[in-house]
Amino acid sequence: MNSPSIPRIARRPSWAGRNYSLLTAAAVVAGLGANGSLVAAAFAVLGAGGDGGDVGLVAAARTVPLVVFLLIGGAVADRLPRHRVMVAANALNCLSQGAFAALVLLGEPRLWHMMLLSGLGGTGQAFFGPAAEGMLLSSVDGEQAGRAFAVFRMATQGAALGGAALGGALVAAVGPGWVLALDAAAFALAGALRSFLDVSHIPPRTPGGGMLADLREGWREFIGRPWLWGIVVQFSIANAVVGAAQAVYGPLVARDSLGGARPWGLALAAFGAGTVAGALLMTRWKPRRLLLAGTLCVFPLALPAAALAVPVPAEALYVVMFAAGATVEVFGVSWMTALHQEIPEDKLSRVSAYDWFGSVSLIPLAMALAGPAESAFGRPAALWGCAGLVLLVTALVLLVPDVRTLSRRGRPVAAAPAASADAERPVGGLG
């Protein structure tokens, strides 16, 4: 019998079921490792005698297979139990990062070694992303979905911010090889957590006429919703130009006008802190018109490129980056809530794959064109062009009626029904 003088431990919220809690914990663990490894991989390339171009090649080697295999990954995740796809992808990432770490620690890795292992990591992510988003989107009840997604994103954004900072410190203290080894261990732990996901109450999936038939069915679901493909097209352009502005032009502006790498690092940290603040806001705010509120909050995403074009002082840039991070996170939570509400459970991963594909497919092209655009038009004009494109595509997507009118409902009408002994929905990725 419990003594009345001993306070009871507070129970987790009713919407934070077992699967949701496992998914969040695993995402935080993996996020800490993965964001630290981004820093470590760059310094591993430089430590092996590479230059900035080689760093870009290793990064591109991860992006290309991610784009190539995303749609297949979405079809596989809707055909097989999603948690098994996630665990298998985590195992591949663990092995590839472990091999990368061993090469760095035991000798001088060659560029093609690092590109190959980075490509394996991108392949794993292509299968993991759609499965993970499908799992998460179907892990909570409709009434509390927005709050659950906000808490999840707040936790993962915090892990990204902390992982990058911790990774940088550890690279300086113990070297990139050990940070890559820690990332491999993080993937192993995250995969172990995800292996405990309970999917016994998900209705068995009946394979269709094959992989191509599954892809066609997902495409029909995607293209039949103008708000869905409209926002994905919007973010395919917005992500590309924002990525080019921050990855290519930002460090150059910092070097020439802001005082070097330190203020640029602080600016990126301010953006990350803004995403955490935006997610915290969305734990309380439930806009009735989900996509209208979210899309209006995309307009400030143009501010960082405009601030770099001026360029403004470092302190003003920190404020701009924080505001952009906070507002775009409002969109992120609203977008996830809309997908959860509108997309049938058995098609979530395929739709998520088309979403991911649109979000990342133009980034390599934008990165490649950033240098020629600067040479042709000058850096300020190129940055103003980035800002203008964000404003243009965001204004255009507001012309889609459903983007302006789609409203929040108490429960998703499109989700497949499922029974659960503990009343938790079955656990099945920003524009």
Secondary structure per residue as TSV (DSSP state, phi and psi in degrees):
chain	resnum	aa	ss	phi	psi
A	1	M	-	360.0	134.3
A	2	N	-	-76.1	137.4
A	3	S	-	-71.5	137.4
A	4	P	T	-66.0	-16.7
A	5	S	T	-82.2	-10.8
A	6	I	S	-96.8	117.7
A	7	P	-	-66.0	144.6
A	8	R	-	-77.8	143.7
A	9	I	-	-70.4	131.2
A	10	A	-	-62.7	134.2
A	11	R	-	-82.3	154.8
A	12	R	-	-68.8	157.3
A	13	P	-	-58.5	155.7
A	14	S	T	-62.5	-28.2
A	15	W	T	-81.6	-12.2
A	16	A	S	-93.6	73.0
A	17	G	-	-69.9	-179.3
A	18	R	H	-60.7	-47.6
A	19	N	H	-64.2	-44.1
A	20	Y	H	-59.5	-43.0
A	21	S	H	-65.1	-41.1
A	22	L	H	-64.7	-42.0
A	23	L	H	-62.4	-42.6
A	24	T	H	-66.4	-46.0
A	25	A	H	-61.5	-43.8
A	26	A	H	-65.3	-38.9
A	27	A	H	-66.0	-37.6
A	28	V	H	-65.8	-45.9
A	29	V	H	-59.8	-49.7
A	30	A	H	-65.6	-36.9
A	31	G	H	-65.6	-40.1
A	32	L	H	-58.9	-46.0
A	33	G	H	-69.8	-45.2
A	34	A	H	-65.7	-40.5
A	35	N	H	-73.5	-30.2
A	36	G	H	-69.0	-35.2
A	37	S	H	-70.5	-25.0
A	38	L	H	-61.0	-42.4
A	39	V	H	-66.6	-44.5
A	40	A	H	-63.6	-41.4
A	41	A	H	-63.0	-42.0
A	42	A	H	-61.6	-44.5
A	43	F	H	-73.5	-25.8
A	44	A	H	-66.3	-41.9
A	45	V	H	-63.1	-46.4
A	46	L	H	-65.3	-38.1
A	47	G	H	-67.0	-24.3
A	48	A	T	-87.1	7.4
A	49	G	T	97.3	5.6
A	50	G	-	-78.7	172.6
A	51	D	-	-121.2	-169.4
A	52	G	H	-60.8	-35.7
A	53	G	H	-64.1	-37.2
A	54	D	H	-67.6	-37.9
A	55	V	H	-59.2	-41.8
A	56	G	H	-64.9	-36.7
A	57	L	H	-65.3	-40.9
A	58	V	H	-65.9	-39.6
A	59	A	H	-65.7	-41.4
A	60	A	H	-65.9	-34.2
A	61	A	H	-62.3	-25.9
A	62	R	H	-81.3	-36.9
A	63	T	H	-72.6	-39.3
A	64	V	H	-61.0	-52.8
A	65	P	H	-66.4	-26.5
A	66	L	H	-60.3	-46.2
A	67	V	H	-68.0	-42.4
A	68	V	H	-64.3	-41.2
A	69	F	H	-99.6	-0.5
A	70	L	H	-59.5	-48.8
A	71	L	H	-65.5	-38.6
A	72	I	H	-63.6	-41.1
A	73	G	H	-60.0	-38.7
A	74	G	H	-65.7	-41.9
A	75	A	H	-65.1	-41.0
A	76	V	H	-63.7	-41.1
A	77	A	H	-67.5	-28.4
A	78	D	H	-84.9	-12.3
A	79	R	H	-96.0	-38.6
A	80	L	S	-105.3	164.5
A	81	P	-	-57.6	124.2
A	82	R	H	-62.0	-35.5
A	83	H	H	-66.7	-30.6
A	84	R	H	-69.9	-37.9
A	85	V	H	-62.7	-41.6
A	86	M	H	-64.3	-44.5
A	87	V	H	-65.4	-41.7
A	88	A	H	-63.4	-41.1
A	89	A	H	-65.3	-40.8
A	90	N	H	-61.8	-37.8
A	91	A	H	-64.1	-41.8
A	92	L	H	-63.4	-43.5
A	93	N	H	-63.6	-38.2
A	94	C	H	-62.7	-45.9
A	95	L	H	-67.2	-41.6
A	96	S	H	-67.8	-41.9
A	97	Q	H	-70.5	-35.2
A	98	G	H	-63.1	-41.9
A	99	A	H	-66.9	-38.9
A	100	F	H	-60.1	-45.8
A	101	A	H	-61.7	-43.4
A	102	A	H	-62.8	-41.8
A	103	L	H	-61.0	-42.1
A	104	V	H	-69.7	-40.1
A	105	L	H	-76.1	-31.1
A	106	L	H	-97.9	-11.1
A	107	G	S	-178.4	-160.2
A	108	E	-	-101.2	106.0
A	109	P	-	-69.9	144.7
A	110	R	-	-84.0	158.4
A	111	L	H	-59.7	-41.7
A	112	W	H	-68.7	-29.5
A	113	H	H	-60.7	-48.5
A	114	M	H	-67.2	-37.1
A	115	M	H	-66.1	-41.1
A	116	L	H	-62.7	-46.8
A	117	L	H	-68.5	-35.9
A	118	S	H	-64.3	-38.4
A	119	G	H	-63.8	-38.0
A	120	L	H	-63.3	-39.3
A	121	G	H	-62.9	-40.6
A	122	G	H	-65.1	-36.5
A	123	T	H	-63.2	-44.5
A	124	G	H	-59.4	-41.7
A	125	Q	H	-65.4	-34.2
A	126	A	H	-62.4	-35.8
A	127	F	H	-84.9	-31.5
A	128	F	H	-72.5	-45.5
A	129	G	H	-55.8	-55.8
A	130	P	H	-62.4	-38.3
A	131	A	H	-63.7	-43.5
A	132	A	H	-65.6	-41.5
A	133	E	H	-68.0	-39.4
A	134	G	H	-61.9	-40.6
A	135	M	H	-62.0	-47.6
A	136	L	H	-66.4	-44.5
A	137	L	H	-61.8	-28.4
A	138	S	T	-103.7	19.0
A	139	S	S	-96.9	-5.5
A	140	V	S	-133.1	160.5
A	141	D	-	-76.9	152.0
A	142	G	G	-58.8	-40.1
A	143	E	G	-62.7	-34.6
A	144	Q	G	-109.8	14.8
A	145	A	H	-61.1	-44.9
A	146	G	H	-58.8	-44.8
A	147	R	H	-65.7	-41.1
A	148	A	H	-62.8	-44.9
A	149	F	H	-66.1	-35.6
A	150	A	H	-64.2	-43.9
A	151	V	H	-64.6	-41.5
A	152	F	H	-60.3	-47.7
A	153	R	H	-67.9	-35.3
A	154	M	H	-62.4	-41.8
A	155	A	H	-66.3	-44.0
A	156	T	H	-72.5	-36.2
A	157	Q	H	-67.0	-38.3
A	158	G	H	-63.0	-39.2
A	159	A	H	-65.3	-38.6
A	160	A	H	-63.6	-44.2
A	161	L	H	-64.4	-47.1
A	162	G	H	-68.4	-37.1
A	163	G	H	-64.7	-41.2
A	164	A	H	-64.6	-44.3
A	165	A	H	-65.7	-45.4
A	166	L	H	-65.5	-39.5
A	167	G	H	-61.3	-43.8
A	168	G	H	-61.3	-42.2
A	169	A	H	-66.1	-41.2
A	170	L	H	-71.2	-35.2
A	171	V	H	-59.3	-42.8
A	172	A	H	-67.1	-33.8
A	173	A	H	-85.1	-44.6
A	174	V	H	-123.5	-6.9
A	175	G	-	98.9	157.8
A	176	P	H	-67.1	-29.3
A	177	G	H	-59.7	-43.9
A	178	W	H	-70.3	-31.6
A	179	V	H	-68.1	-39.2
A	180	L	H	-64.5	-37.2
A	181	A	H	-64.7	-39.8
A	182	L	H	-64.3	-36.1
A	183	D	H	-64.5	-40.8
A	184	A	H	-60.2	-42.3
A	185	A	H	-65.2	-36.4
A	186	A	H	-64.5	-40.6
A	187	F	H	-62.8	-39.2
A	188	A	H	-63.7	-43.9
A	189	L	H	-66.7	-42.6
A	190	A	H	-62.8	-41.6
A	191	G	H	-63.2	-37.8
A	192	A	H	-63.5	-42.4
A	193	L	H	-62.4	-42.7
A	194	R	H	-70.1	-22.0
A	195	S	T	-68.1	-16.9
A	196	F	T	-89.8	2.0
A	197	L	-	-62.1	139.7
A	198	D	-	-99.9	111.6
A	199	V	-	-117.8	20.2
A	200	S	T	-65.6	-23.7
A	201	H	T	-96.8	8.2
A	202	I	S	-83.2	128.0
A	203	P	-	-57.2	138.6
A	204	P	-	-56.2	137.8
A	205	R	-	-89.6	129.9
A	206	T	-	-97.5	113.3
A	207	P	-	-57.2	143.8
A	208	G	-	-84.0	-141.0
A	209	G	S	-86.1	13.4
A	210	G	-	127.4	177.5
A	211	M	H	-61.5	-43.6
A	212	L	H	-63.9	-38.7
A	213	A	H	-63.9	-40.2
A	214	D	H	-62.8	-42.1
A	215	L	H	-64.8	-40.3
A	216	R	H	-64.8	-39.8
A	217	E	H	-64.4	-42.1
A	218	G	H	-63.4	-38.1
A	219	W	H	-64.6	-41.4
A	220	R	H	-62.6	-40.3
A	221	E	H	-63.3	-38.6
A	222	F	H	-72.5	-51.2
A	223	I	H	-75.3	-19.3
A	224	G	T	-77.9	-2.3
A	225	R	-	-121.3	99.2
A	226	P	H	-57.1	-35.6
A	227	W	H	-63.9	-33.3
A	228	L	H	-72.0	-56.6
A	229	W	H	-71.2	-28.1
A	230	G	H	-63.2	-45.1
A	231	I	H	-72.2	-34.2
A	232	V	H	-63.8	-42.4
A	233	V	H	-62.4	-42.8
A	234	Q	H	-54.6	-47.8
A	235	F	H	-79.8	-20.7
A	236	S	H	-62.2	-36.8
A	237	I	H	-81.2	-45.7
A	238	A	H	-62.4	-45.7
A	239	N	H	-61.4	-39.0
A	240	A	H	-64.6	-48.8
A	241	V	H	-74.5	-34.5
A	242	V	H	-67.0	-40.1
A	243	G	H	-61.2	-42.8
A	244	A	H	-65.1	-41.5
A	245	A	I	-62.5	-42.1
A	246	Q	I	-83.5	-35.3
A	247	A	I	-86.1	-30.9
A	248	V	I	-104.8	-56.0
A	249	Y	I	-79.4	-35.1
A	250	G	H	-55.6	-52.5
A	251	P	H	-61.2	-32.8
A	252	L	H	-69.6	-43.0
A	253	V	H	-62.9	-41.8
A	254	A	I	-61.2	-41.7
A	255	R	I	-64.8	-41.9
A	256	D	I	-87.4	-27.6
A	257	S	I	-130.1	-19.1
A	258	L	I	-109.7	-10.8
A	259	G	-	110.7	8.2
A	260	G	S	113.8	-160.7
A	261	A	H	-70.8	-33.4
A	262	R	H	-59.8	-51.1
A	263	P	H	-63.3	-31.4
A	264	W	H	-69.3	-39.2
A	265	G	H	-61.0	-40.3
A	266	L	H	-66.3	-35.0
A	267	A	H	-65.3	-43.4
A	268	L	H	-64.2	-37.3
A	269	A	H	-65.2	-36.8
A	270	A	H	-64.1	-39.0
A	271	F	H	-62.1	-44.4
A	272	G	H	-62.6	-41.2
A	273	A	H	-64.0	-34.6
A	274	G	H	-64.5	-38.9
A	275	T	H	-63.9	-37.3
A	276	V	H	-64.3	-43.2
A	277	A	H	-64.9	-40.0
A	278	G	H	-64.0	-40.9
A	279	A	H	-64.7	-38.5
A	280	L	H	-61.9	-42.0
A	281	L	H	-57.7	-41.5
A	282	M	H	-74.9	-9.3
A	283	T	T	-70.4	-18.3
A	284	R	T	-111.2	-35.2
A	285	W	-	-91.3	130.8
A	286	K	-	-125.3	81.7
A	287	P	-	-60.5	136.9
A	288	R	S	-69.6	-45.1
A	289	R	B	-92.7	94.0
A	290	L	H	-57.0	-55.6
A	291	L	H	-76.1	-30.7
A	292	L	H	-64.3	-48.9
A	293	A	H	-61.8	-43.8
A	294	G	H	-64.9	-43.0
A	295	T	H	-68.2	-39.2
A	296	L	H	-59.6	-30.4
A	297	C	T	-81.6	0.8
A	298	V	T	-85.8	-24.9
A	299	F	G	-52.8	-42.9
A	300	P	G	-63.1	-11.7
A	301	L	G	-64.4	-16.3
A	302	A	G	-78.2	-16.7
A	303	L	H	-64.7	-42.2
A	304	P	H	-59.0	-42.9
A	305	A	H	-63.2	-40.5
A	306	A	H	-65.0	-40.5
A	307	A	H	-64.2	-37.4
A	308	L	H	-71.0	-30.0
A	309	A	H	-69.0	-31.2
A	310	V	T	-61.3	-53.8
A	311	P	T	-85.2	150.7
A	312	V	-	-82.8	163.0
A	313	P	-	-60.6	159.9
A	314	A	H	-57.3	-41.5
A	315	E	H	-62.9	-40.6
A	316	A	H	-67.4	-35.2
A	317	L	H	-63.9	-37.8
A	318	Y	H	-60.2	-42.7
A	319	V	H	-64.9	-43.4
A	320	V	H	-63.2	-44.4
A	321	M	H	-64.8	-39.7
A	322	F	H	-62.4	-45.9
A	323	A	H	-63.2	-41.9
A	324	A	H	-64.7	-41.9
A	325	G	H	-62.4	-42.2
A	326	A	H	-65.9	-45.3
A	327	T	H	-72.2	-37.8
A	328	V	H	-69.1	-24.9
A	329	E	H	-71.0	-29.7
A	330	V	H	-59.6	-43.3
A	331	F	H	-62.1	-44.8
A	332	G	H	-57.0	-45.5
A	333	V	H	-68.8	-41.9
A	334	S	H	-62.4	-38.7
A	335	W	H	-65.3	-46.8
A	336	M	H	-61.9	-39.1
A	337	T	H	-65.1	-39.3
A	338	A	H	-65.9	-42.9
A	339	L	H	-61.5	-44.5
A	340	H	H	-60.1	-37.1
A	341	Q	H	-78.4	-35.3
A	342	E	H	-104.5	-23.9
A	343	I	S	-97.6	132.1
A	344	P	-	-58.6	143.5
A	345	E	G	-58.0	-38.4
A	346	D	G	-76.2	-3.2
A	347	K	G	-119.0	6.9
A	348	L	H	-59.5	-44.1
A	349	S	H	-69.7	-37.7
A	350	R	H	-66.7	-41.9
A	351	V	H	-64.4	-41.2
A	352	S	H	-61.5	-35.4
A	353	A	H	-64.5	-43.3
A	354	Y	H	-64.1	-36.1
A	355	D	H	-62.1	-52.0
A	356	W	H	-59.2	-43.9
A	357	F	H	-58.5	-47.5
A	358	G	H	-63.4	-34.4
A	359	S	H	-71.2	-29.1
A	360	V	H	-114.0	-12.4
A	361	S	T	-66.1	-31.9
A	362	L	T	-92.1	-6.2
A	363	I	H	-62.5	-47.2
A	364	P	H	-59.1	-38.2
A	365	L	H	-64.7	-43.6
A	366	A	H	-63.0	-40.1
A	367	M	H	-62.3	-41.7
A	368	A	H	-68.7	-32.7
A	369	L	H	-86.7	-11.3
A	370	A	H	-60.4	-45.8
A	371	G	H	-63.9	-52.0
A	372	P	H	-58.8	-35.1
A	373	A	H	-65.7	-39.6
A	374	E	H	-64.6	-40.9
A	375	S	H	-66.3	-36.7
A	376	A	H	-79.5	-40.2
A	377	F	H	-115.9	-13.6
A	378	G	-	93.4	151.2
A	379	R	H	-63.3	-47.3
A	380	P	H	-58.1	-43.4
A	381	A	H	-64.5	-39.4
A	382	A	H	-62.7	-40.3
A	383	L	H	-68.4	-41.6
A	384	W	H	-62.2	-34.7
A	385	G	H	-63.4	-40.7
A	386	C	H	-60.3	-46.9
A	387	A	H	-62.6	-43.1
A	388	G	H	-63.6	-38.1
A	389	L	H	-65.6	-39.5
A	390	V	H	-60.3	-46.2
A	391	L	H	-64.2	-40.8
A	392	L	H	-65.6	-51.7
A	393	V	H	-68.2	-29.7
A	394	T	H	-71.8	-39.2
A	395	A	H	-66.1	-39.0
A	396	L	H	-65.9	-38.2
A	397	V	H	-68.9	-20.6
A	398	L	T	-70.5	-12.8
A	399	L	T	-74.3	-15.9
A	400	V	S	-76.1	120.4
A	401	P	H	-54.8	-44.5
A	402	D	H	-65.3	-27.6
A	403	V	H	-63.8	-35.0
A	404	R	H	-83.2	-25.4
A	405	T	H	-114.1	-15.5
A	406	L	-	-58.0	124.3
A	407	S	B	-112.7	153.7
A	408	R	-	-69.2	137.4
A	409	R	-	-116.2	160.7
A	410	G	S	-64.7	-39.6
A	411	R	S	-138.2	145.9
A	412	P	-	-69.3	126.3
A	413	V	S	-83.0	-17.4
A	414	A	S	-93.5	-8.9
A	415	A	S	-73.7	143.2
A	416	A	-	-70.6	136.3
A	417	P	-	-69.6	150.0
A	418	A	-	-152.1	144.2
A	419	A	-	-98.7	146.7
A	420	S	-	-147.9	136.9
A	421	A	T	-65.0	-29.5
A	422	D	T	-108.4	19.3
A	423	A	S	66.0	14.6
A	424	E	-	-91.0	133.2
A	425	R	-	-68.4	155.4
A	426	P	-	-65.6	142.7
A	427	V	-	-89.8	109.0
A	428	G	-	-41.9	360.0
A	429	G	-	360.0	360.0
A	430	L	-	360.0	106.2
A	431	G	-	-21.9	360.0
